[in-house]
Amino acid sequence: MNSFEPMSPEQVADLAMAIVATAEVLGQSLTADAAEMMADDLCEHSAQSISAALKACRRELTGKLTLAAILQRIQAEDGRPGKDEAWAIAMTTNDEYETVVLTDEIQLALAAAKPILDAGDKVGARMAFLSAYERLVSQAREDRKAVNWHVSVGFDANRRVEAITKAVQLQRISQEGGQVYLADLRVAPITENGRAVAGLITGHVTRPTADVREKLKAVKDSMAEMSAATAERRTQLKIKAANDLADRLALLNRQAEELGSKRAAQ
């Protein structure tokens, strides 16, 4: 859905003149009819996007000005990452501790490639992902759908803050949205009991209350048990970690299916 008013005939005429002028800057002669046709094809986009695309063409093109060149630069401004960056983002979902900020298209393409990835064919999975991603992005752009970034929260609290902060800096989520996420993930003020728990890691001892001392003893005993774990126990822990990852990927797949159903219903 467009978020701007359609161009008036006068604005389309002005756009045609801007196209002719841009072509002349590039050393190209463009007829009025050709410029009007290009303007008519471009008028579905915002005047700001078209102006920025024409400016980019004047700076970057060494050949002729074409409708495809202008559209390519308009579409590149919609905030969707290129296919290689999208694949890199998709692969970070393999780490259950990592918080990932991804688009609808990345999630849907990952769901399409997952069976191949699960079979151990990473090269084939990448090819399937790129093919699906390019198709989904093209369709979204044709439908004039704005990019939608959302957060898949990982287990590591520090990485959550880093990922959300970076997403705000890259303008992938709004500053207001980032503040909401960070507020939801903020850590409660540290109490004396909290410092005592932290002392297990830092070595800085603070005396906790009696009930917490019992809990700390249980934690220490558990840590000792982990240190003395047998090979079988370590295998069990690896299996649990793999299951946790599988649960996260299953959630991403369910969300992708929901997105696919919504697209089909539109």
C-alpha positions as MATLAB code, in Angstrom:
seq = 'MNSFEPMSPEQVADLAMAIVATAEVLGQSLTADAAEMMADDLCEHSAQSISAALKACRRELTGKLTLAAILQRIQAEDGRPGKDEAWAIAMTTNDEYETVVLTDEIQLALAAAKPILDAGDKVGARMAFLSAYERLVSQAREDRKAVNWHVSVGFDANRRVEAITKAVQLQRISQEGGQVYLADLRVAPITENGRAVAGLITGHVTRPTADVREKLKAVKDSMAEMSAATAERRTQLKIKAANDLADRLALLNRQAEELGSKRAAQ';
ca = [
       0.000    0.000    0.000;
       1.363    3.424   -0.977;
       2.078    5.848    1.839;
       2.110    8.905   -0.460;
      -0.275   10.752   -2.757;
      -0.288    9.787   -6.457;
       1.374   12.245   -8.796;
      -0.698   14.846  -10.600;
      -0.343   15.252  -14.394;
       1.774   18.349  -13.747;
       4.106   16.396  -11.475;
       4.441   13.619  -14.063;
       5.340   16.261  -16.672;
       7.959   17.709  -14.305;
       9.344   14.215  -13.774;
       9.645   13.695  -17.523;
      11.652   16.915  -17.752;
      13.920   15.736  -14.917;
      14.495   12.460  -16.758;
      15.422   14.326  -19.963;
      17.821   16.543  -18.002;
      19.435   13.547  -16.312;
      19.903   11.834  -19.676;
      21.564   14.979  -21.058;
      23.971   15.085  -18.100;
      24.966   11.533  -19.041;
      25.536   12.582  -22.668;
      22.342   10.964  -23.939;
      19.592   12.422  -26.086;
      16.129   11.307  -24.950;
      12.899   12.109  -26.783;
       9.983   13.715  -24.984;
       7.796   10.678  -25.697;
      10.353    8.281  -24.212;
      10.759   10.455  -21.131;
       6.981   10.663  -20.665;
       6.682    6.877  -20.881;
       9.416    6.439  -18.275;
       7.782    9.036  -16.030;
       4.443    7.237  -16.327;
       6.094    3.959  -15.274;
       7.854    5.629  -12.339;
       4.987    7.703  -10.966;
       3.833    4.860   -8.688;
       6.868    5.626   -6.534;
       7.354    8.610   -4.246;
       8.814   11.792   -5.709;
      11.559   11.678   -3.058;
      12.609    8.138   -4.047;
      12.633    8.987   -7.747;
      14.650   12.157   -7.177;
      17.231   10.240   -5.137;
      17.410    7.524   -7.816;
      17.965   10.060  -10.615;
      20.690   11.720   -8.562;
      22.353    8.318   -8.048;
      22.142    7.646  -11.785;
      23.865   10.948  -12.565;
      26.663   10.024  -10.181;
      27.059    6.333  -10.959;
      26.041    5.556  -14.537;
      28.647    5.545  -17.273;
      26.252    4.334  -19.968;
      22.735    5.224  -21.007;
      19.951    6.131  -18.626;
      17.371    3.340  -18.579;
      14.142    2.686  -16.727;
      15.724   -0.420  -15.191;
      18.649    1.603  -13.824;
      16.286    4.074  -12.159;
      14.067    1.321  -10.719;
      17.081   -0.571   -9.420;
      18.139    2.442   -7.381;
      14.608    3.125   -6.143;
      14.227   -0.453   -4.955;
      17.643   -0.477   -3.299;
      16.373    2.258   -0.981;
      13.568    0.127    0.497;
      15.820   -1.179    3.277;
      15.931   -4.834    2.248;
      19.446   -6.328    2.428;
      21.163   -7.816   -0.586;
      21.056  -11.571   -1.044;
      24.517  -12.251    0.411;
      23.852  -10.176    3.530;
      20.452  -11.854    3.849;
      22.101  -15.301    3.808;
      24.582  -14.223    6.482;
      21.716  -12.975    8.650;
      19.820  -16.228    8.121;
      22.811  -18.289    9.233;
      23.042  -16.456   12.562;
      19.738  -18.087   13.535;
      21.718  -21.331   13.960;
      23.102  -19.956   17.224;
      20.361  -20.145   19.843;
      22.212  -17.602   21.986;
      22.236  -14.987   19.227;
      19.476  -12.386   18.903;
      18.691  -11.925   15.213;
      16.903   -9.035   13.519;
      15.559  -10.298   10.195;
      12.994   -9.480    7.509;
       9.905  -11.433    6.504;
      11.616  -12.419    3.248;
      14.706  -13.760    5.030;
      12.548  -15.857    7.337;
      10.429  -17.269    4.485;
      13.491  -18.034    2.348;
      15.181  -19.738    5.307;
      12.126  -21.937    5.798;
      12.341  -22.959    2.127;
      16.040  -23.837    2.438;
      15.884  -25.518    5.848;
      15.155  -29.091    4.649;
      18.275  -28.969    2.467;
      20.307  -27.422    5.277;
      19.110  -30.117    7.678;
      20.315  -32.745    5.201;
      23.836  -31.309    5.521;
      24.036  -29.693    2.076;
      24.995  -26.117    2.940;
      25.874  -25.210   -0.662;
      22.513  -26.452   -1.915;
      20.744  -24.736    0.957;
      22.410  -21.439    0.099;
      21.347  -21.743   -3.546;
      17.773  -22.543   -2.519;
      17.749  -19.641   -0.056;
      19.068  -17.105   -2.581;
      16.577  -18.209   -5.211;
      13.640  -17.980   -2.793;
      14.854  -14.706   -1.318;
      15.220  -12.962   -4.679;
      11.764  -14.169   -5.709;
      10.176  -13.014   -2.445;
      11.886   -9.611   -2.553;
      10.828   -9.069   -6.174;
       7.239   -9.939   -5.305;
       7.252   -7.672   -2.248;
       8.595   -4.779   -4.303;
       6.060   -5.400   -7.045;
       3.316   -5.340   -4.394;
       4.808   -2.101   -3.005;
       5.143   -3.726    0.416;
       7.335   -1.947    2.938;
      10.176   -3.909    4.530;
       9.313   -5.440    7.902;
      12.162   -6.148   10.338;
      11.415   -8.174   13.462;
      13.445   -9.592   16.344;
      14.118  -13.256   17.090;
      15.368  -13.188   20.684;
      18.307  -15.392   21.684;
      19.337  -16.657   25.118;
      22.325  -14.320   25.650;
      21.100  -11.092   27.277;
      24.179   -9.076   26.282;
      23.842  -10.083   22.647;
      20.188   -9.050   22.734;
      21.120   -5.492   23.661;
      23.912   -5.385   21.062;
      21.681   -6.720   18.267;
      18.799   -4.355   18.997;
      21.103   -1.344   19.386;
      22.759   -2.135   16.046;
      19.354   -2.568   14.365;
      18.316    0.888   15.609;
      21.582    2.409   14.352;
      20.984    0.824   10.934;
      17.395    2.130   11.021;
      16.031   -1.384   10.665;
      13.777   -0.856   13.645;
      12.643    2.522   14.909;
      14.263    4.161   17.891;
      10.938    3.913   19.713;
      10.655    0.219   18.889;
      14.234   -0.357   20.022;
      13.529    1.371   23.321;
      10.524   -0.896   23.864;
      12.620   -4.006   23.209;
      15.405   -2.805   25.478;
      12.939   -1.892   28.210;
      11.474   -5.406   28.043;
      14.969   -6.901   28.286;
      16.448   -4.620   30.926;
      17.999   -6.220   34.028;
      16.523   -5.556   37.469;
      18.657   -3.539   39.938;
      21.296   -5.681   41.606;
      20.555   -6.595   45.203;
      22.949   -7.997   47.815;
      21.690  -11.441   46.870;
      22.372  -10.605   43.225;
      25.921   -9.607   44.053;
      26.340  -12.866   45.926;
      25.222  -14.810   42.863;
      27.599  -12.768   40.720;
      30.347  -13.635   43.198;
      30.211  -17.218   41.927;
      31.632  -15.888   38.682;
      33.707  -12.881   39.756;
      35.159  -14.317   42.959;
      34.118  -11.167   44.854;
      32.330  -12.504   47.920;
      29.229  -10.816   49.359;
      27.306  -12.482   52.172;
      23.785  -13.423   51.043;
      20.701  -14.135   53.141;
      20.166  -17.606   54.613;
      17.680  -18.797   51.996;
      19.893  -17.609   49.161;
      22.910  -19.323   50.794;
      21.032  -22.607   50.439;
      20.323  -21.874   46.789;
      23.935  -20.914   46.173;
      25.078  -24.157   47.760;
      22.813  -26.039   45.374;
      24.266  -24.072   42.449;
      27.831  -24.809   43.565;
      27.001  -28.487   43.964;
      25.487  -28.490   40.488;
      28.570  -26.778   39.073;
      30.779  -29.348   40.748;
      28.657  -32.108   39.291;
      28.983  -30.542   35.856;
      32.752  -30.379   36.202;
      32.838  -34.069   37.009;
      30.331  -34.977   34.329;
      30.965  -38.174   32.448;
      31.226  -38.328   28.686;
      27.653  -39.599   28.627;
      26.446  -36.561   30.566;
      28.271  -34.193   28.236;
      26.623  -35.913   25.301;
      23.249  -35.389   26.945;
      24.018  -31.706   27.359;
      24.928  -31.432   23.687;
      21.679  -33.128   22.761;
      19.756  -30.676   24.931;
      21.490  -27.737   23.242;
      20.642  -29.195   19.843;
      17.022  -29.616   20.915;
      16.904  -26.002   22.094;
      18.188  -24.900   18.705;
      15.650  -27.105   16.944;
      12.862  -25.540   19.015;
      13.992  -22.080   17.991;
      14.174  -23.000   14.310;
      10.750  -24.633   14.581;
       9.373  -21.368   15.935;
      10.919  -19.456   13.048;
       9.384  -21.954   10.622;
       5.944  -21.581   12.190;
       6.217  -17.826   11.884;
       7.321  -18.227    8.265;
       4.294  -20.426    7.541;
       2.029  -17.772    9.049;
       3.649  -15.125    6.871;
       3.222  -17.358    3.828;
      -0.462  -17.888    4.628;
      -0.998  -14.143    4.992;
       0.682  -13.524    1.638;
      -1.472  -16.171   -0.028;
      -4.628  -14.623    1.435;
      -3.785  -11.150    0.107;
];
